[in-house]
Amino acid sequence: MGESRHYKLLNILLIESNFSREANIQFSDPEFNNSLNINVEDVKKDNKIFITVSVNLDGKLKDQKQFSFLTRYVGVFEFDDNIELSLEQFSKINGPAIIFPFIREHIANLSLKAGIDPILLPPINFVKLGNVKE
């Protein structure tokens, strides 16, 4: 078996939050569409892993942006040698899955405060997104 690790969540931090919108958004227009990009990065230092999850969500009508979110959260995790789970699997799958609900909540609340219907991001399969061999 590979490395044996136990992980403890120390903190989840909002690192960046940018939002913009047009005054009049035509959500009902059939040509309106959303574009969602998720990026996961990790940095290991001593017995800590810093996992950054970035989400960029744009709503467009034809080629014009109607709204844009850029949100970046960092999860700080500590690990020891007690439970079986590789650093790669945790940093690509488990860590982002722990952080992502905070991003979903942030975007939903920010969209409400912006006067538009709440934007509810779909759940994400980080096993598929992380492309990690189990």
Contact map, one row per residue, 1 for C-alpha under 8 A:
11100000000000000000000000000000000000000000000000000000000000000000000000000000000000000000000000000000000000000000000000000000000000
11110000000000000000000000000000000000000000000000000000000000000000000000000000000101000000000000000000000000000000000000000000000000
11111000000000000000000000000000000000000000000000000000000000000000000000000000100111100000000000000000000000000000000000000000000000
01111100000000000000000000000000000000000000000000000000000000000000000000000000111111000000000000000000000000000000000000000000000000
00111110000000000000000000000000000000000000000000000000000000000000000000000011111111100000000000000000000000000000000000000000000000
00011111000000000000000000000000000000000000000000000000000000000000000000000011111110000000000000000000000000000000000000000000000000
00001111100000000000000000000000000000000000000000000000000000000000000000001111000000000000000000000000000000000000000000000000000000
00000111110000000000000000000000000000000000000000000000000000000000000000001110000000000000000000000000000000000000000000000000000000
00000011111100000000000000000000000000000000000000000000000000000000000000111100000000000000000000000000000000000000000000000000000000
00000001111100000000000000000000000000000000000000000000000000000000000000111100000000000000000000000000000000000000000000000000000000
00000000111110000000000000000000000000000000000000000000000000000000000000111000000000000000000000000000000000000000000000000000000000
00000000111111000000000000000000000000000000000000000000000000000000000011110000000000000000000000100000000000000000000000000000000000
00000000001111100000000000000000000000000000000000000000000000000000000011100000000000000000000000000000000000000000000000000000000000
00000000000111111000000000000000000000000000000000000000000000000000001111000000000000000000000000000000000000000000000000000000000000
00000000000011111000000000000000000000000000000000000000000000000000001111000000000000000000000000000000000000000000000000000000000000
00000000000001111100000000000000000000000000000000000000000000000000011110000000000000000000000000000000000000000000000000000000000000
00000000000001111110000000000000000000000000000000000000000000000000111100000000000000000000000000000000000000000000000000000000000000
00000000000000011111000000000000000000000000000000000000000000000001111000000000000000000000000000000000000000000000000000000000000000
00000000000000001111100000000000000000000000000000000000000000000011110000000000000000000000000000000000000000000000000000000000000000
00000000000000000111110000000000000000000000000000000000000000000011100000000000000000000000000000000000000000000000000000000000000000
00000000000000000011111010000000000000000000000000000000000000001111000000000000000000000000000000000000000000000000000000000000000000
00000000000000000001111110000000000000000000000000000000000000001110000000000000000000000000000000000000000000000000000000000000000000
00000000000000000000111110000000000000000000000000000000000000000000000000000000000000000000000000000000000000000000000000000000000000
00000000000000000000011111000000000000000000000000000000000000000000000000000000000000000000000000000000000000000000000000000000000000
00000000000000000000111111100000000000000000000000000000000000000100000000000000000000000000000000000000000000000000000000000000000000
00000000000000000000000111111001000000000000000000000000000010000000000000000000000000000000000000000000000000000000000000000000000000
00000000000000000000000011111001000000000000000000000000000000000000000000000000000000000000000000000000000000000000000000000000000000
00000000000000000000000001111101000000000000000000000000000000000000000000000000000000000000000000000000000000000000000000000000000000
00000000000000000000000001111111000000000000000000000000000010000000000000000000000000000000000000000000000000000000000000000000000000
00000000000000000000000000011111000000000000000000000000000000000000000000000000000000000000000000000000000000000000000000000000000000
00000000000000000000000000001111100000000000000000000000000011000000000000000000000000000000000000000000000000000000000000000000000000
00000000000000000000000001111111110000000000000000000000001111000000000000000000000000000000000000000000000000000000000000000000000000
00000000000000000000000000000011111000000000000000000000001110000000000000000000000000000000000000000000000000000000000000000000000000
00000000000000000000000000000001111100000000000000000000111100000000000000000000000000000000000000000000000000000000000000000000000000
00000000000000000000000000000000111110000000000000000001111100000000000000000000000000000000000000000000000000000000000000000000000000
00000000000000000000000000000000011111000000000000000011110000000000000000000000000000000000000000000000000000000000000000000000000000
00000000000000000000000000000000001111100000000000000011100000000000000000000000000000000000000000000000000000000000000000000000000000
00000000000000000000000000000000000111110000000000001111000000000000000000000000000000000000000000000000000000000000000000000000000000
00000000000000000000000000000000000011111000000000011110000000000000000000000000000000000000000000000000000000000000000000000000000000
00000000000000000000000000000000000001111100000000111100000000000000000000000000000000000001000100000000000000000000000000000000000000
00000000000000000000000000000000000000111110000000111000000000000000000000000000000000000011000000000000000000000000000000000000000000
00000000000000000000000000000000000000011111000011110000000000000000000000000000000000000010000000000000000000000000000000000000000000
00000000000000000000000000000000000000001111100011100000000000000000000000000000000000000000000000000000000000000000000000000000000000
00000000000000000000000000000000000000000111111111000000000000000000000000000000000000000000000000000000000000000000000000000000000000
00000000000000000000000000000000000000000011111110000000000000000000000000000000000000000000000000000000000000000000000000000000000000
00000000000000000000000000000000000000000001111100000000000000000000000000000000000000000000000000000000000000000000000000000000000000
00000000000000000000000000000000000000000001111110000000000000000000000000000111000000000000000000000000000000000000000000000000000000
00000000000000000000000000000000000000000001111111000000000000000000000000011110000000000000000000000000000000000000000000000000000000
00000000000000000000000000000000000000000111101111100000000000000000000000111110000000000010000000000000000000000000000000000000000000
00000000000000000000000000000000000000000111000111110000000000000000000001111000000000000000000000000000000000000000000000000000000000
00000000000000000000000000000000000000011110000011111000000000000000000001111000000000000010001100000000000000000000000000000000000000
00000000000000000000000000000000000000111100000001111100000000000000000111100000000000000000000100000000000000000000000000000000000000
00000000000000000000000000000000000001111000000000111110000000000000000111000000000000000000000100110000000000000000000000000000000000
00000000000000000000000000000000000001110000000000011111000000000000011110000000000000000000000000000000000000000000000000000000000000
00000000000000000000000000000000000111100000000000001111100000000000111100000000000000000000000000000010000000000000000000000000000000
00000000000000000000000000000000001111000000000000000111110000000001111000000000000000000000000000000000000000000000000000000000000000
00000000000000000000000000000000011110000000000000000011111000000001110000000000000000000000000000000000000000000000000000000000000000
00000000000000000000000000000000011100000000000000000001111100001111100000000000000000000000000000000000000000000000000000000000000000
00000000000000000000000000000001111000000000000000000000111110001111000000000000000000000000000000000000000000000000000000000000000000
00000000000000000000000000000001111000000000000000000000011111111110000000000000000000000000000000000000000000000000000000000000000000
00000000000000000000000001001011100000000000000000000000001111111100000000000000000000000000000000000000000000000000000000000000000000
00000000000000000000000000000011000000000000000000000000000111110000000000000000000000000000000000000000000000000000000000000000000000
00000000000000000000000000000000000000000000000000000000000111111000000000000000000000000000000000000000000000000000000000000000000000
00000000000000000000000000000000000000000000000000000000000111111100000000000000000000000000000000000000000000000000000000000000000000
00000000000000000000110000000000000000000000000000000000011110111111000000000000000000000000000000000000000000000000000000000000000000
00000000000000000000110010000000000000000000000000000000011110011111000000000000000000000000000000000000000000000000000000000000000000
00000000000000000011110000000000000000000000000000000000011100001111100000000000000000000000000000000000000000000000000000000000000000
00000000000000000111100000000000000000000000000000000001111000001111110000000000000000000000000000000000000000000000000000000000000000
00000000000000001111000000000000000000000000000000000011110000000011111000000000000000000000000000000000001000000000000000000000000000
00000000000000011110000000000000000000000000000000000111100000000001111100000000000000000000000000000000000000000000000000000000000000
00000000000001111100000000000000000000000000000000000111000000000000111110000000000000000000000000000010000000000000000000000000000000
00000000000001111000000000000000000000000000000000011110000000000000011111000000000000000000000000000010000000000000000000000000000000
00000000000111110000000000000000000000000000000000011100000000000000001111100000000000000000000000100010000000000000000000000000000000
00000000000111100000000000000000000000000000000001111000000000000000000111110000000000000000000000100000000000000000000000000000000000
00000000111110000000000000000000000000000000000011110000000000000000000011111000000000000000001000100000000000000000000000000000000000
00000000111100000000000000000000000000000000000111100000000000000000000001111100000000000000000000000000000000000000000000000000000000
00000011111000000000000000000000000000000000000111100000000000000000000000111110000000000000000000000000000000000000000000000000000000
00000011110000000000000000000000000000000000001110000000000000000000000000011111000000000000000000000000000000000000000000000000000000
00001111000000000000000000000000000000000000001110000000000000000000000000001111100000000000000000000000000000000000000000000000000000
00001110000000000000000000000000000000000000001000000000000000000000000000000111110000000000000000000000000000000000000000000000000000
00111100000000000000000000000000000000000000000000000000000000000000000000000011111000000000000000000000000000000000000000000000000000
00011100000000000000000000000000000000000000000000000000000000000000000000000001111100000000000000000000000000000000000000000000000000
00011100000000000000000000000000000000000000000000000000000000000000000000000000111110000000000000000000000000000000000000000000000000
01111100000000000000000000000000000000000000000000000000000000000000000000000000011111000000000000000000000000000000000000000000000000
00111100000000000000000000000000000000000000000000000000000000000000000000000000001111101100000000000000000000000000000000000000000000
01111000000000000000000000000000000000000000000000000000000000000000000000000000000111111100000000000000000000000000000000000000000000
00101000000000000000000000000000000000000000000000000000000000000000000000000000000011111110000000000000000000000000000000000000000000
00000000000000000000000000000000000000000000000000000000000000000000000000000000000001111111000000000000000000000000000000000000000100
00000000000000000000000000000000000000000000000000000000000000000000000000000000000011111111110000000000000000000000000000000000000101
00000000000000000000000000000000000000000000000000000000000000000000000000000000000011111111111000000000000000000000000000000000000000
00000000000000000000000000000000000000001100000010100000000000000000000000000000000000111111111100000000000000000000000000000000000000
00000000000000000000000000000000000000011000000000000000000000000000000000000000000000011111111100000000000000000000000000000110010100
00000000000000000000000000000000000000000000000000000000000000000000000000000000000000001111111110000000000000000000000000000110010100
00000000000000000000000000000000000000000000000000000000000000000000000000000000000000001111111111000000000000000000000000000100000000
00000000000000000000000000000000000000000000000000100000000000000000000000100000000000000111111111100000000000000000000000000000000000
00000000000000000000000000000000000000010000000000111000000000000000000000000000000000000011111111110000000000000000000000000100000000
00000000000000000000000000000000000000000000000000000000000000000000000000000000000000000000111111111000000000000000000000010100000000
00000000000000000000000000000000000000000000000000000000000000000000000000000000000000000000011111111000000000000000000000000000000000
00000000000100000000000000000000000000000000000000001000000000000000000011100000000000000000001111111110000000000000000000000000000000
00000000000000000000000000000000000000000000000000001000000000000000000000000000000000000000000111111111000000000000000000000000000000
00000000000000000000000000000000000000000000000000000000000000000000000000000000000000000000000011111111100000000000000000000000000000
00000000000000000000000000000000000000000000000000000000000000000000000000000000000000000000000000111111110000000000000000000000000000
00000000000000000000000000000000000000000000000000000010000000000000001110000000000000000000000000111111111000000000000000000000000000
00000000000000000000000000000000000000000000000000000000000000000000000000000000000000000000000000011111111100000000000110000000000000
00000000000000000000000000000000000000000000000000000000000000000000000000000000000000000000000000001111111110000000000000000000000000
00000000000000000000000000000000000000000000000000000000000000000000000000000000000000000000000000000111111111000000000000000000000000
00000000000000000000000000000000000000000000000000000000000000000000100000000000000000000000000000000011111111100000011110000000000000
00000000000000000000000000000000000000000000000000000000000000000000000000000000000000000000000000000001111111110000011110000000000000
00000000000000000000000000000000000000000000000000000000000000000000000000000000000000000000000000000000111111111000010000000000000000
00000000000000000000000000000000000000000000000000000000000000000000000000000000000000000000000000000000011111111100000000000000000000
00000000000000000000000000000000000000000000000000000000000000000000000000000000000000000000000000000000001111111111111000000000000000
00000000000000000000000000000000000000000000000000000000000000000000000000000000000000000000000000000000000111111111111000000000000000
00000000000000000000000000000000000000000000000000000000000000000000000000000000000000000000000000000000000011111111000000000000000000
00000000000000000000000000000000000000000000000000000000000000000000000000000000000000000000000000000000000001111111000000000000000000
00000000000000000000000000000000000000000000000000000000000000000000000000000000000000000000000000000000000000111111100000000000000000
00000000000000000000000000000000000000000000000000000000000000000000000000000000000000000000000000000000000000111111110000000000000000
00000000000000000000000000000000000000000000000000000000000000000000000000000000000000000000000000000000000000110011111000000000000000
00000000000000000000000000000000000000000000000000000000000000000000000000000000000000000000000000000000001110110001111100000000000000
00000000000000000000000000000000000000000000000000000000000000000000000000000000000000000000000000000000001100110000111110000000000000
00000000000000000000000000000000000000000000000000000000000000000000000000000000000000000000000000000001001100000000011111000000000000
00000000000000000000000000000000000000000000000000000000000000000000000000000000000000000000000000000001001100000000001111100000000000
00000000000000000000000000000000000000000000000000000000000000000000000000000000000000000000000000000000000000000000000111110000000000
00000000000000000000000000000000000000000000000000000000000000000000000000000000000000000000000000000000000000000000000011111000000000
00000000000000000000000000000000000000000000000000000000000000000000000000000000000000000000000010000000000000000000000001111100100000
00000000000000000000000000000000000000000000000000000000000000000000000000000000000000000000000000000000000000000000000000111111100000
00000000000000000000000000000000000000000000000000000000000000000000000000000000000000000001110110000000000000000000000000011111110000
00000000000000000000000000000000000000000000000000000000000000000000000000000000000000000001100000000000000000000000000000001111111100
00000000000000000000000000000000000000000000000000000000000000000000000000000000000000000000000000000000000000000000000000001111111100
00000000000000000000000000000000000000000000000000000000000000000000000000000000000000000000000000000000000000000000000000011111111000
00000000000000000000000000000000000000000000000000000000000000000000000000000000000000000001100000000000000000000000000000000111111100
00000000000000000000000000000000000000000000000000000000000000000000000000000000000000000000000000000000000000000000000000000011111110
00000000000000000000000000000000000000000000000000000000000000000000000000000000000000011001100000000000000000000000000000000011011111
00000000000000000000000000000000000000000000000000000000000000000000000000000000000000000000000000000000000000000000000000000000001111
00000000000000000000000000000000000000000000000000000000000000000000000000000000000000001000000000000000000000000000000000000000000111
